[in-house]
Each structure stands twice: as structure tokens, then as C-alpha cells.
Amino acid sequence: MPFALPRRFAPRTRSLVDEETDGPRNAQETDQPTRDMPLLQFETTLSLSDEEKTAFADHVTDLYTTEMATTAGHVAVSIRDRETADLHLGRAVDGPLLFLDAEIRRGRSFDRKRAFALATMEYVGETFNVPDENMKVVFTEHPGETMMGVDRVGGEWGENGDKE
């Protein structure tokens, strides 16, 4: 018999993008800044100095706040150096690799996510000479309450785009 979650733990099935039934779900739909506590995790075969990593994190944070209409204080960035044998991508060509796993609050539009992904890959390609074929971005979306800091827990977007 297949495993089933008890009803109280079952995932929500309500659409996050159907404005006719759910209303606006995020900042781009309400013109209000958000606090979505993203974690942007980069893995790369680039060999970056501490100064380059700091500049990289600052620039990616700026890209995120611009494309996602949010503030910078809660954006977390990690950069992990990997050996060439540690990362693989079927379409890769000669050159360094860079992967981004963007852990974000659910509800962002495809257009916002795509704009951030493209801006990030353009920056990495131009600044560090990483071929387009060697970059990949994956978004993982979480309910707001699973994104926490010491002083806060994220919320969901309400009917008017406000935190519930």
C-alpha cells in the first residue's frame, strides 16, 4: 500500500499563479517590497579569491533584489569551490562550470525567475568567461513558513499580496 500523508500534512493544491481566484501573490503584482529570505547556493569549478567571492555575492544580491523587487538584508549567498571532477553537465564544453540552486519562497512569477537567472548567467559569463553551455540555474520554491531567521519566520502571500 502506498504511503500517504495525513490530511493536515498534505501539500496545498491551490494555484499560486491564478490571479482570478488567488489574487496577487508577490511584490511584482502589488508594488510592495518583499522579505522572502532566499538562499542562493553556487557551486563552481572557478577558482575565486576571497575578494572575488565577496564581489560576486554583492553583485548577485543586487541582481536578485532588482529582479525580484525585494531588499538585500535577508538574501543569503553561498559559493562552493569544486574540483573539475565534482561537477558534471551533459551539454558542457571546455571551461569552468557554475550551477545555482536558488531556494526561494514560492509564488514568484516565471518571468521574474527567468529574468534573474538570465541576468546572473550573463554576469557570470561576461565576468568569469564561463560558457553559456556550462551554466545551470534551478529554482526550488518553499512555503514561506519554512524560510526562517533568528528574528522572523517567512509568511505566505495573502489575497492582496500581503503577508498573512
N, C-alpha and C positions, 0 to 999 in steps of 0.2 A: 504494500500500500504506500503511495507517495506521501512524503512529509508535507503537512500543511500548517501554516502559521495560524495561531489563534486569531480570531477576528480583530482583536484590539491591536495586533502587531502586523496585520495585513497592510501592504502598501496602498497608498491612496491612489485612486484611479482617475481622479478629476484632472482634466486637461489643464496644463499651465499656460497654454497659449490661446485658448478660446476666449477672446475678449467679450463676446456676446454673452457668455454665461459666467465667466470668472471675473471680468473687469481687468484693469491694468494690473500687471504683476511685478513691475520693476521700474527702475528710475527712468529708463528711456521712454516709458509710457506715461510718466507723471511729472517729469522735470524736477524730481526731488533726488538729492544725493542719497546713496545707499551705504550700508555698512554690511557687506556680505562676507567678510573675513576669508578671502581667498588664500589658498596655498599654491603657489606656482613653483613646481618642482622640475628643475632642469637636470638632465643627465647628458654629459657630453664627453667626447674624446678630445676636445680642445684643451690645451694647457694654458689656463689663465692665471695671471698673478693675482695677488690679493687686491691690488688696486683695480685691475680689470674686472674682477668679480664684483667689487663694490659699484663700479660704474655701470656694469651690466645690470645689476639688481636695481639700481636707481632708475636706469632708462626703462627697463621692463615695467617697473612700478608706474612710471609716468605714462607709458603706453596703456597699461591696464586702467588707470584712473581716467584717462581720456576716453578710451573706447567703451568703458563700462559705466561712465558717469558716476564715479564714486570718489572717495577721498583715499589718501595714501596711508593713513595711520594704522590700518588693520591689514594691509597687504603683506603677506609673508612670502619670501623668495628663498629657495634653497638651490644651490648649484653643486652638483656632484661630478667630480672628475672621474672618468672611467678610462680603462685601458681599451685599446682598439678591439681586442677580443671580447670585451664585455658587452658591446652594443652591436646589434645586427639589424639591418633593414634590407629587405629583398631587392628593392629598386636602387639601393645606394651605389654611388660611383666613388672613385678615389677621392679622398678628402675627409675632413672631420665630420662627425655625426653630432646631432643635437636633437634631443627629444624633450618635449614639455608635457607634463601631466598637470593640468590646471584643475585643481579641486575648488569648485565654486558653488555658491548657493544656487539651487535650481530656480528656473524662471527667466533666465536671460534669453533674449531672442537669438535666433540663429545668426542674424545679421551682425549683432554685437559681438558674438563669439568669433565669427568669421573675420570681422574687421580686426579684432585683437590678434588672432592667430596670424593673419597676413602681415600685420604691422610688425609683429615680433619676428617672423621669419625674414621679412625684408631687412630689418635691422641686423639680425644675426648674419645673414648672407652678405650684406654690404660691409659690415664692420669686421667680421672674422673670416670671410671668404669660405663660408660653408655652402656647398652646392645645394640648390633647391631640393634635389632628389634625396638629400641626406638629412632632411628635417621632417619631424612629425610632431603634431600637436593633438592631444587628446583631452577632452573636457569630461570631467566626472562631476555630476551635479548631486548635491546633497540637500536634504531638508534643512531649513535654517537652524533648527534647534540642535543639529549635530555639529555646528560650527561654533566653537567656544574660545573665549579668552578668560583670563582670571576674573576680569571685571564685567563680563557680559556673556550672554548666550544669544546667538542669532535667532531671529523670528521668521515667520512666514509673511508673505505679502498678502494683505487684506484686499477686500473688494475695490478699494480706491487706491491701491498701490502702497498703502501704509503698512508698517509692521503691525501685526496683530498682537 
